[in-house]
């Protein structure tokens, strides 16, 4: 217990407080004539503030300097950060100190460097290599706009590290950044010395052409020093270390002029298309029978949000009707980047018998590996639709006996009178039934206000479609209403059987599976009951009631 408290005390005393101006370097040991990258970072600097770099001119030659405005997360808060990246060339060898620098009344901490001569570098033993250093690697420096760039950071350490090591997040203006999983750890032998390696990968998507700066990242860790080193320096065996990764720069190319105009820009390593039908479209199909069509597009190097829509059937097409579900989007992350997947499922219904052709699908894309235009495509599909003749069979029509054979007797006349009487009674009953159906079709006023007069409320469109018995318009308004319920028709119909029955009747009429005319009264009554039930549930929840254990999904 005492040992644990002593260790925590050492770690606490070795961590410096957060300063307004921080100075860090990408390496603490280098060879003469080798450039060095110094990073100054401040959260208090104004746009017009500039650090005083004159103290560096004593031991360094300032080769270049650039300024970056970023947003960083510190202790859970997003703060604006101003960063200066300064490239230095040491003017002398040995131990050189970067002096404290001033900015807006704040001073940075000094940084000690060890600059080796060429002779010292050739005679240095593997054990004298810097105990911690960072390597940064890009798979390309000249990507296309919106194309994937892989950034790999490797942190090498030949000394043990405590579990408090952290790497600042990567945030780039004018670019989307996707972390490719958790950091990987492994070992690598360098000049006979075993180094632990912490590897972090990012996928970067530049959003504009031109020059894009990839800022450095700050690595912080507590290293374990050997007893001999600690005794020589007079410090504890725990040493706090901060290093920055090398900054990088991209030359982002615009969309090639040879790329087709008016189509989505898809820069990827590979694009694959596939489709699946249920049932098999090559067999004989019946008019009004729905077919489930699933289209998929996969792109290696693009996210799912970048993939285009694959729908090839127009909404106003008369021969084939398509009823689409919401597309499914998925990103699969790996060490090689992002694999985007978009899947679209829809029901295709043929309204008339005959031979119908579902058009081919062609998706142009730019191959970033071969740097040329390619096209992925799916062939057209032919549907052979047969009609339903069960209601058109007139082969056994009864013609009756010839008039000459009919006996002219009074029983026949009596039978005719009885038949006329029965026919009259049937017409009276039919007239009454028609009046009852007319009264049933008339939509009464709601007992509960459903805000049908409110602009943009799909219940108004649904009430109008049901009142005029328009199944197609009712289906569109019903889907819009279901989306506003934060659910879908399948979940609502499972939860409310009355809505399931009305929806089955509507689908049967739309898909040509029923011969009778559709009436909107049952559907409107079901939607009213569902809406009122959900209103009562909402009011109950508002009165501190317990939420349902299995809500709609």
C-alpha positions as CSV (number, residue, x, y, z in Angstrom):
1,X,0.0,0.0,0.0
2,X,2.9,2.4,0.9
3,X,4.6,1.6,-2.4
4,X,1.4,2.4,-4.4
5,X,0.9,5.7,-2.6
6,X,4.6,6.6,-3.2
7,X,4.2,5.8,-6.9
8,X,1.1,8.0,-7.2
9,X,2.9,10.8,-5.4
10,X,5.8,10.6,-7.9
11,X,3.4,10.7,-10.9
12,X,1.6,13.6,-9.4
13,X,4.7,15.7,-8.7
14,X,6.2,14.9,-12.2
15,X,3.2,16.1,-14.2
16,X,3.5,19.8,-15.1
17,X,0.4,22.1,-14.9
18,X,-1.2,23.1,-18.1
19,X,0.5,26.3,-19.4
20,X,-1.0,28.9,-21.6
21,X,2.0,28.6,-24.0
22,X,3.3,25.0,-24.5
23,X,6.5,24.2,-26.4
24,X,7.3,20.7,-27.8
25,X,9.6,19.1,-30.4
26,X,9.3,16.1,-32.7
27,X,12.6,14.7,-31.3
28,X,15.1,15.4,-28.5
29,X,18.1,13.7,-30.1
30,X,19.3,14.5,-33.6
31,X,22.4,14.7,-35.8
32,X,24.0,18.0,-37.0
33,X,22.5,19.5,-40.2
34,X,19.3,17.6,-39.4
35,X,16.2,19.9,-39.2
36,X,14.0,20.0,-36.1
37,X,10.3,20.9,-35.8
38,X,9.3,23.1,-32.8
39,X,5.6,23.5,-32.0
40,X,4.2,26.3,-29.9
41,X,0.6,26.1,-28.8
42,X,-1.6,28.6,-27.0
43,X,-5.2,28.8,-26.0
44,X,-5.1,32.5,-25.0
45,X,-3.5,34.0,-28.1
46,X,-5.4,36.5,-30.3
47,X,-5.4,36.6,-34.0
48,X,-2.8,39.4,-34.2
49,X,-0.4,37.9,-31.6
50,X,2.9,36.5,-32.7
51,X,5.5,34.7,-30.6
52,X,8.9,36.4,-30.1
53,X,11.3,34.0,-31.9
54,X,14.4,36.2,-31.5
55,X,15.9,34.1,-28.6
56,X,16.1,31.1,-31.0
57,X,18.6,32.9,-33.3
58,X,21.5,32.3,-30.9
59,X,21.7,28.5,-31.5
60,X,19.3,27.9,-34.3
61,X,18.6,29.0,-37.9
62,X,14.9,29.6,-38.4
63,X,14.0,28.0,-41.8
64,X,10.2,28.4,-41.9
65,X,7.2,29.1,-39.7
66,X,3.5,28.7,-40.2
67,X,0.4,29.3,-38.2
68,X,-2.6,27.0,-37.7
69,X,-6.0,27.8,-36.0
70,X,-7.6,24.7,-34.5
71,X,-10.2,23.6,-32.0
72,X,-9.0,21.2,-29.3
73,X,-10.8,19.4,-26.5
74,X,-9.2,20.0,-23.1
75,X,-10.8,18.5,-19.9
76,X,-14.0,17.9,-21.8
77,X,-14.2,21.5,-23.1
78,X,-13.8,22.6,-26.7
79,X,-11.3,25.5,-26.9
80,X,-9.8,27.4,-29.8
81,X,-6.1,26.7,-30.1
82,X,-3.5,28.7,-32.1
83,X,-0.5,26.6,-33.1
84,X,2.8,27.7,-34.7
85,X,5.0,25.1,-36.4
86,X,8.6,26.3,-36.7
87,X,11.4,24.4,-38.6
88,X,14.8,24.9,-37.0
89,X,18.3,24.0,-37.9
90,X,20.8,23.7,-35.0
91,X,24.0,25.8,-35.4
92,X,26.1,23.8,-32.9
93,X,26.4,20.3,-31.5
94,X,26.2,19.1,-28.0
95,X,23.4,19.8,-25.5
96,X,21.4,22.8,-26.8
97,X,18.5,24.4,-25.0
98,X,15.5,25.9,-26.7
99,X,15.0,28.9,-24.4
100,X,11.6,30.0,-23.0
101,X,9.6,32.0,-25.5
102,X,7.1,34.7,-24.8
103,X,3.6,35.3,-26.2
104,X,0.9,37.6,-24.7
105,X,2.6,37.7,-21.4
106,X,3.1,33.9,-21.1
107,X,6.4,32.0,-21.2
108,X,7.0,28.4,-22.4
109,X,9.2,25.9,-20.6
110,X,12.8,25.3,-21.9
111,X,13.4,22.2,-24.0
112,X,16.8,20.4,-24.0
113,X,18.2,18.8,-27.1
114,X,21.2,16.6,-27.8
115,X,22.8,17.4,-31.2
116,X,25.3,14.7,-32.2
117,X,28.2,15.1,-34.6
118,X,28.5,12.8,-37.6
119,X,31.2,10.9,-35.8
120,X,29.2,10.6,-32.7
121,X,26.2,9.4,-34.8
122,X,28.3,6.7,-36.5
123,X,29.8,5.5,-33.2
124,X,26.6,5.6,-31.2
125,X,25.5,2.3,-29.7
126,X,22.0,1.0,-30.1
127,X,21.3,1.7,-26.4
128,X,22.0,5.4,-26.8
129,X,19.2,5.9,-29.4
130,X,16.5,8.2,-28.2
131,X,14.3,6.2,-25.9
132,X,11.0,7.5,-27.4
133,X,10.5,8.8,-31.0
134,X,7.5,9.1,-33.4
135,X,7.3,8.2,-37.0
136,X,4.5,9.5,-39.3
137,X,3.6,7.9,-42.7
138,X,1.1,8.8,-45.4
139,X,0.0,6.4,-48.2
140,X,-0.1,9.3,-50.6
141,X,0.8,13.0,-50.6
142,X,-1.3,13.9,-53.7
143,X,-4.8,12.6,-53.2
144,X,-8.0,13.6,-55.0
145,X,-10.6,15.7,-53.3
146,X,-12.9,13.6,-51.1
147,X,-10.6,10.6,-51.6
148,X,-9.2,8.5,-48.7
149,X,-5.8,9.2,-47.3
150,X,-4.3,6.8,-44.7
151,X,-2.2,8.4,-42.0
152,X,-0.1,6.0,-39.7
153,X,1.6,7.2,-36.5
154,X,4.1,4.8,-34.8
155,X,5.4,5.7,-31.4
156,X,8.6,3.7,-30.6
157,X,9.8,3.4,-27.1
158,X,12.8,1.4,-25.7
159,X,11.9,2.2,-22.1
160,X,8.8,1.1,-20.2
161,X,5.8,3.4,-20.0
162,X,3.1,3.7,-17.4
163,X,-0.5,3.3,-18.5
164,X,-1.1,7.0,-18.6
165,X,0.2,7.6,-22.1
166,X,-2.2,9.8,-24.3
167,X,-2.2,11.1,-27.9
168,X,-4.0,14.3,-28.7
169,X,-6.9,13.9,-31.1
170,X,-6.5,14.7,-34.8
171,X,-8.7,17.6,-36.0
172,X,-8.1,19.1,-39.5
173,X,-10.1,22.0,-40.9
174,X,-11.6,21.3,-44.4
175,X,-11.2,17.6,-43.9
176,X,-13.1,14.7,-42.3
177,X,-11.1,12.4,-40.0
178,X,-12.1,8.8,-39.2
179,X,-10.1,6.9,-36.5
180,X,-9.5,3.3,-37.8
181,X,-10.1,1.4,-34.6
182,X,-8.2,1.3,-31.3
183,X,-4.4,1.7,-31.2
184,X,-2.3,-1.5,-31.9
185,X,0.7,-2.5,-29.8
186,X,3.5,-4.8,-30.9
187,X,7.4,-5.0,-30.7
188,X,10.0,-4.3,-33.3
189,X,13.8,-4.8,-33.3
190,X,15.8,-1.7,-34.2
191,X,19.6,-2.0,-34.4
192,X,19.5,-4.9,-31.9
193,X,17.3,-3.1,-29.4
194,X,13.7,-4.2,-28.8
195,X,11.3,-1.3,-29.1
196,X,7.6,-1.3,-28.1
197,X,5.4,0.2,-30.9
198,X,2.1,2.0,-30.5
199,X,0.4,2.3,-33.9
200,X,-2.5,4.6,-34.6
201,X,-4.2,4.9,-38.0
202,X,-6.6,7.5,-39.4
203,X,-8.5,7.9,-42.7
204,X,-8.6,11.5,-43.9
205,X,-11.0,12.8,-46.5
206,X,-10.0,16.3,-47.8
207,X,-13.1,18.4,-48.7
208,X,-11.4,21.0,-50.9
209,X,-8.6,20.9,-53.5
210,X,-5.3,22.7,-52.9
211,X,-2.8,22.6,-50.0
212,X,-4.0,20.8,-46.8
213,X,-1.9,20.9,-43.6
214,X,-2.0,17.8,-41.3
215,X,-1.0,19.1,-37.9
216,X,1.2,17.3,-35.5
217,X,-0.1,15.4,-32.5
218,X,1.1,15.6,-29.0
219,X,2.1,12.3,-27.3
220,X,2.4,12.5,-23.5
221,X,3.6,9.6,-21.3
222,X,5.4,8.8,-18.1
223,X,8.6,6.8,-18.7
224,X,10.3,4.5,-16.2
225,X,14.0,5.4,-15.8
226,X,16.7,3.0,-14.8
227,X,18.1,3.4,-11.3
228,X,21.5,4.5,-12.6
229,X,20.0,7.2,-14.8
230,X,17.8,8.4,-12.0
231,X,20.7,8.5,-9.5
232,X,22.9,10.5,-12.0
233,X,20.2,13.0,-12.7
234,X,19.1,13.2,-9.1
235,X,15.5,12.7,-10.0
236,X,12.9,10.0,-9.4
237,X,12.6,6.9,-11.5
238,X,9.5,8.3,-13.2
239,X,10.0,11.0,-16.0
240,X,7.2,12.8,-17.8
241,X,7.8,13.0,-21.6
242,X,6.0,15.0,-24.3
243,X,6.8,14.5,-28.0
244,X,5.1,15.8,-31.2
245,X,4.6,13.8,-34.4
246,X,6.0,15.3,-37.6
247,X,3.4,17.5,-39.4
248,X,2.5,16.6,-43.0
249,X,1.2,18.5,-46.0
250,X,-1.0,17.3,-48.8
251,X,-1.4,18.6,-52.4
252,X,-5.1,17.8,-53.0
253,X,-6.1,17.4,-56.6
254,X,-9.5,18.5,-58.0
255,X,-12.0,16.2,-59.8
256,X,-10.5,15.2,-63.2
257,X,-11.9,16.9,-66.3
258,X,-12.5,13.5,-67.9
259,X,-14.9,12.5,-65.2
260,X,-18.6,12.5,-66.4
261,X,-20.5,15.6,-65.4
262,X,-23.7,15.3,-63.4
263,X,-22.9,12.1,-61.6
264,X,-21.6,11.6,-58.0
265,X,-17.9,11.8,-57.6
266,X,-16.6,8.4,-56.3
267,X,-12.8,8.2,-55.8
268,X,-12.1,4.7,-54.5
269,X,-9.8,1.7,-54.8
270,X,-12.7,-0.7,-55.7
271,X,-16.5,-0.4,-56.3
272,X,-18.7,-3.5,-56.4
273,X,-22.4,-3.8,-57.2
274,X,-24.7,-6.8,-56.5
275,X,-28.5,-7.5,-56.5
276,X,-30.7,-10.2,-55.1
277,X,-34.3,-11.1,-56.1
278,X,-37.0,-13.0,-54.1
279,X,-38.5,-14.9,-55.8
280,X,-36.3,-15.7,-58.9
281,X,-37.2,-13.2,-61.6
282,X,-36.4,-15.7,-64.4
283,X,-39.5,-17.8,-63.7
284,X,-43.2,-17.2,-64.5
285,X,-44.6,-14.5,-62.3
286,X,-48.2,-13.5,-61.6
287,X,-49.6,-10.0,-62.1
288,X,-49.8,-8.2,-58.8
289,X,-47.4,-10.5,-57.0
290,X,-44.7,-8.4,-55.3
291,X,-41.0,-9.2,-55.8
292,X,-38.3,-8.2,-53.3
293,X,-35.3,-6.6,-54.9
294,X,-32.1,-5.9,-52.8
295,X,-29.4,-3.7,-54.4
296,X,-25.9,-3.4,-52.7
297,X,-22.9,-1.2,-53.5
298,X,-19.6,-1.5,-51.7
299,X,-16.7,1.0,-52.1
300,X,-13.2,0.4,-50.7
301,X,-12.0,3.8,-49.6
302,X,-15.3,5.6,-49.2
303,X,-17.8,6.0,-46.4
304,X,-21.4,4.9,-46.8
305,X,-22.6,8.5,-46.8
306,X,-20.6,9.1,-50.0
307,X,-22.3,6.3,-52.0
308,X,-25.1,7.1,-54.5
309,X,-28.7,6.0,-54.6
310,X,-29.2,2.9,-56.9
311,X,-33.0,3.3,-57.6
312,X,-33.6,2.8,-61.4
313,X,-37.5,2.8,-61.5
314,X,-39.3,6.1,-61.7
315,X,-42.1,6.7,-59.3
316,X,-44.6,7.6,-62.1
317,X,-43.9,4.5,-64.2
318,X,-47.2,2.7,-65.0
319,X,-46.0,-0.8,-65.8
320,X,-43.8,-1.4,-62.8
321,X,-44.3,0.1,-59.4
322,X,-41.6,0.2,-56.8
323,X,-42.1,0.7,-53.0
324,X,-38.7,1.3,-51.3
325,X,-37.6,0.9,-47.7
326,X,-35.1,3.1,-46.0
327,X,-31.5,2.4,-47.2
328,X,-29.1,0.6,-44.8
329,X,-25.7,2.3,-44.4
330,X,-22.7,0.6,-42.8
331,X,-18.9,1.5,-42.5
332,X,-16.5,-1.3,-41.9
333,X,-13.2,-0.2,-40.4
334,X,-9.9,-2.0,-40.8
335,X,-6.2,-1.2,-41.0
336,X,-6.5,-0.7,-44.8
337,X,-9.2,2.0,-44.4
338,X,-12.9,2.4,-44.6
339,X,-15.2,0.0,-46.6
340,X,-18.6,1.7,-47.2
341,X,-21.7,-0.4,-47.8
342,X,-25.1,0.9,-48.9
343,X,-28.0,-1.6,-49.2
344,X,-31.4,-0.7,-50.7
345,X,-34.5,-3.0,-50.5
346,X,-37.8,-2.5,-52.3
347,X,-40.9,-4.3,-53.5
348,X,-41.5,-4.3,-57.3
349,X,-45.0,-5.0,-58.5
350,X,-46.1,-5.5,-62.1
351,X,-49.5,-4.0,-62.7
352,X,-50.1,-5.6,-66.1
353,X,-49.3,-8.9,-67.7
354,X,-46.5,-9.1,-70.4
355,X,-42.8,-8.8,-70.7
356,X,-41.2,-6.0,-68.6
357,X,-37.6,-4.9,-68.5
358,X,-35.9,-3.6,-65.3
359,X,-33.2,-1.2,-66.6
360,X,-29.4,-1.9,-66.1
361,X,-27.5,0.0,-63.4
362,X,-24.2,1.7,-64.3
363,X,-22.1,3.5,-61.7
364,X,-19.0,5.4,-62.9
365,X,-16.1,5.8,-60.4
366,X,-12.5,6.9,-60.4
367,X,-9.9,4.2,-59.6
368,X,-7.4,5.9,-57.3
369,X,-5.0,3.0,-57.7
370,X,-4.7,3.1,-61.5
371,X,-5.8,6.8,-61.8
372,X,-8.4,6.2,-64.4
373,X,-12.2,6.1,-64.9
374,X,-14.0,2.8,-64.5
375,X,-17.7,1.7,-64.5
376,X,-19.4,-0.9,-62.4
377,X,-22.7,-2.2,-63.7
378,X,-25.6,-4.6,-63.2
379,X,-27.3,-6.2,-66.3
380,X,-30.9,-5.5,-67.1
381,X,-33.5,-8.0,-65.8
382,X,-36.5,-9.2,-67.8
383,X,-39.7,-10.1,-65.9
384,X,-42.3,-12.4,-67.6
385,X,-45.7,-11.6,-66.0
386,X,-48.7,-13.7,-66.6
387,X,-52.3,-12.5,-66.0
388,X,-54.8,-14.0,-63.5
389,X,-57.7,-15.5,-65.6
390,X,-59.7,-17.0,-62.7
391,X,-62.3,-14.2,-63.2
392,X,-62.5,-14.3,-67.0
393,X,-63.5,-18.0,-67.6
394,X,-66.6,-17.9,-69.9
395,X,-66.2,-21.2,-71.7
396,X,-69.2,-22.8,-70.1
397,X,-71.8,-20.1,-70.7
398,X,-75.4,-21.5,-70.6
399,X,-77.4,-20.5,-73.7
400,X,-80.7,-22.1,-72.7
401,X,-83.1,-24.2,-74.8
402,X,-84.5,-22.9,-78.1
403,X,-87.6,-20.8,-77.8
404,X,-89.7,-23.4,-79.7
405,X,-89.3,-26.0,-77.0
406,X,-90.5,-23.7,-74.2
407,X,-94.0,-24.8,-73.1
408,X,-96.5,-21.9,-73.0
409,X,-98.4,-22.9,-69.9
410,X,-99.8,-20.9,-66.9
411,X,-97.2,-22.5,-64.5
412,X,-94.5,-20.8,-66.5
413,X,-96.3,-17.5,-66.2
414,X,-96.7,-18.0,-62.4
415,X,-93.0,-18.7,-62.2
416,X,-92.3,-15.5,-64.1
417,X,-94.4,-13.5,-61.6
418,X,-92.6,-15.0,-58.6
419,X,-89.2,-14.3,-60.2
420,X,-90.1,-10.7,-60.8
421,X,-91.3,-10.4,-57.2
422,X,-88.0,-11.9,-56.0
423,X,-86.1,-9.5,-58.2
424,X,-88.0,-6.5,-56.9
425,X,-87.2,-7.6,-53.3
426,X,-83.6,-8.0,-54.2
427,X,-83.4,-4.5,-55.7
428,X,-84.9,-3.0,-52.6
429,X,-82.4,-4.8,-50.4
430,X,-79.5,-3.8,-52.7
431,X,-80.6,-0.1,-52.6
432,X,-80.6,-0.3,-48.8
433,X,-77.2,-1.9,-48.7
434,X,-75.8,0.8,-51.1
435,X,-77.2,3.5,-48.8
436,X,-75.5,1.8,-45.8
437,X,-72.2,1.6,-47.7
438,X,-72.5,5.3,-48.6
439,X,-73.0,6.2,-45.0
440,X,-70.1,4.0,-44.0
441,X,-67.8,5.7,-46.5
442,X,-68.6,9.1,-45.2
443,X,-65.9,10.2,-42.7
444,X,-67.4,11.7,-39.6
445,X,-65.8,14.3,-37.4
446,X,-63.1,13.2,-35.0
447,X,-64.0,13.1,-31.3
448,X,-60.4,14.0,-30.5
449,X,-58.5,16.7,-32.3
450,X,-55.8,15.3,-34.6
451,X,-54.7,18.7,-35.9
452,X,-55.7,17.7,-39.5
453,X,-55.9,21.4,-40.4
454,X,-52.3,22.1,-39.3
455,X,-50.0,22.7,-42.4
456,X,-47.6,19.8,-43.1
457,X,-49.6,17.3,-41.0
458,X,-49.8,14.0,-43.0
459,X,-53.1,13.2,-41.3
460,X,-54.8,15.9,-43.4
461,X,-53.6,14.2,-46.6
462,X,-54.5,10.8,-45.3
463,X,-58.1,12.0,-44.4
464,X,-58.5,13.5,-47.8
465,X,-57.3,10.3,-49.5
466,X,-59.5,8.1,-47.4
467,X,-62.5,10.3,-48.0
468,X,-62.1,10.0,-51.8
469,X,-61.0,6.4,-51.7
470,X,-57.6,7.0,-53.2
471,X,-55.3,4.0,-52.2
472,X,-52.0,5.3,-53.7
473,X,-52.3,8.7,-52.1
474,X,-53.3,7.1,-48.8
475,X,-50.2,4.9,-48.8
476,X,-47.9,7.9,-49.3
477,X,-49.6,9.8,-46.5
478,X,-49.6,6.8,-44.2
479,X,-45.8,6.3,-44.7
480,X,-45.2,10.0,-43.9
481,X,-47.3,9.7,-40.8
482,X,-45.4,6.6,-39.6
483,X,-42.1,8.5,-39.9
484,X,-43.4,11.3,-37.7
485,X,-44.3,8.6,-35.0
486,X,-40.5,7.8,-34.9
487,X,-41.4,4.3,-36.0
488,X,-42.3,2.4,-39.1
489,X,-45.5,0.8,-40.5
490,X,-44.3,-2.7,-39.6
491,X,-43.7,-1.9,-35.9
492,X,-47.0,0.0,-35.7
493,X,-49.0,-2.8,-37.3
494,X,-47.5,-5.3,-34.9
495,X,-48.4,-3.1,-32.0
496,X,-51.9,-2.3,-33.3
497,X,-53.8,-5.2,-35.0
498,X,-56.6,-2.9,-36.2
499,X,-54.0,-1.0,-38.3
500,X,-52.5,-4.3,-39.5
501,X,-55.9,-5.4,-41.0
502,X,-56.5,-2.0,-42.7
503,X,-52.9,-2.0,-44.1
504,X,-53.4,-5.6,-45.5
505,X,-56.5,-4.4,-47.3
506,X,-54.7,-1.3,-48.7
507,X,-51.7,-3.4,-49.9
508,X,-54.0,-6.0,-51.5
509,X,-55.7,-3.3,-53.5
510,X,-52.4,-1.6,-54.5
511,X,-50.8,-4.8,-55.6
512,X,-53.8,-6.0,-57.6
513,X,-54.5,-9.0,-55.3
514,X,-58.2,-8.0,-54.7
515,X,-60.9,-7.3,-57.2
516,X,-63.2,-5.1,-55.1
517,X,-62.9,-1.3,-54.8
518,X,-60.9,0.0,-51.9
519,X,-62.8,2.0,-49.1
520,X,-60.8,4.4,-46.9
521,X,-63.1,4.4,-43.9
522,X,-61.5,1.4,-42.1
523,X,-58.0,2.8,-42.6
524,X,-58.9,6.2,-41.3
525,X,-60.7,4.7,-38.3
526,X,-57.6,2.5,-37.5
527,X,-55.2,5.5,-37.7
528,X,-57.5,7.6,-35.5
529,X,-57.5,4.8,-32.9
530,X,-53.7,4.4,-33.1
531,X,-53.1,8.1,-32.8
532,X,-55.5,8.5,-29.8
533,X,-53.9,5.5,-28.1
534,X,-50.4,7.0,-28.5
535,X,-51.7,10.3,-27.2
536,X,-53.0,8.6,-24.1
537,X,-49.6,6.8,-23.7
538,X,-47.8,10.2,-24.0
539,X,-50.1,11.8,-21.4
540,X,-49.5,8.8,-19.0
541,X,-45.8,9.2,-19.4
542,X,-46.1,12.9,-18.7
543,X,-47.7,12.0,-15.3
544,X,-44.6,10.1,-14.1
545,X,-45.9,6.8,-15.4
546,X,-43.5,3.9,-16.0
547,X,-42.3,3.7,-19.6
548,X,-43.2,0.5,-21.6
549,X,-40.7,-2.3,-21.2
550,X,-40.8,-3.1,-24.9
551,X,-41.2,0.2,-26.9
552,X,-41.7,0.2,-30.7
553,X,-38.6,-0.6,-32.6
